[in-house]
């Protein structure tokens, strides 16, 4: 039976880099991020049991409407639909499994020991959903200095505000810690900085977690990503560093002046629990830290997501 692996972390923490490193191993295939998995969960596609024709069609509509899935290298949604020959016995798990293995030029898919997906959703409290679908599922979360995350979010993404940019690592750090508590034997957390400074030992530890032997091709991931060949076209511009060898100079970029001292204080205060948990030293100590601030942000964000869910999918339980 195949092992299922889900990769996640805060935005700009190295999740795409980690996906490429993992997929460079001959026994692992991690698909790029999608929107359809979130959409299926929000639509209430049942996690257990055979899907009815209506439920299957609803799930396939999520796939058809997914612009990121359409951007997957070597993926054809029309051929994927054709490959679902036995629709009457399709479950949510088998649909995702087929999606993970599918190739445009080989409807049977390549053979890998480990298959899965990279998506921020898994660090947003959705790990139990994946566990319900795949009991043997494992999770690899990558974390990064939140000051570097926020700097990159503000520079490369439309964060909207410093507060919102800070909320990403704070919130996802909370859910990662919760996943570690819920599934201690099935969760592996690594630091972006350790991956760049000690790549071989970090990759070896990762392979041991998955029950595989380390393969040196993992650190040559960039050779198959020349010109961004393994990236989503819509995000190639912000993942230029994945097209070359690991570069330790990317550590500590928050010190370059993009973030003011006031902004750094906000990050360190908002993400204080995250920094303490994963060993990041605070530079600008505040006189009064609020240890419950992370939890408050998580609760506020959860309420916002529930309001959005009720607006988009009325009648669906939140």
Buried (B, 14 or more C-beta within 10 A) or exposed (E): EBBBBBBBBBBBBBBBBBBBBBBBBBBBBBBBBBBBBBBBBBBEBEBEEBBEEEBBEBBBBBBBEBEBBBBBBEBBBEEBEEBBEEBEEBBBBBBBBBBBBBBBEEBEBEEBBBBBBBBBBBBBBBBEBBBEBBEEBBBBBBBBBBBBBBBBBBBBBEBEEBEBBBBBBBBBBBBBBBBBEEBEEBBBBBBBBBBBEBBEEBBBBBBEBBEBEBBEEBBEBBEEBEEBEBBBEEBBEBBEBBBEEBEEEBBEBBEEEEBEEEBBBBBBBBBBBBBEBBEBEBEBEEEEBEEEBBBEBBEEBBEEBEEEBEEEBEEEEE
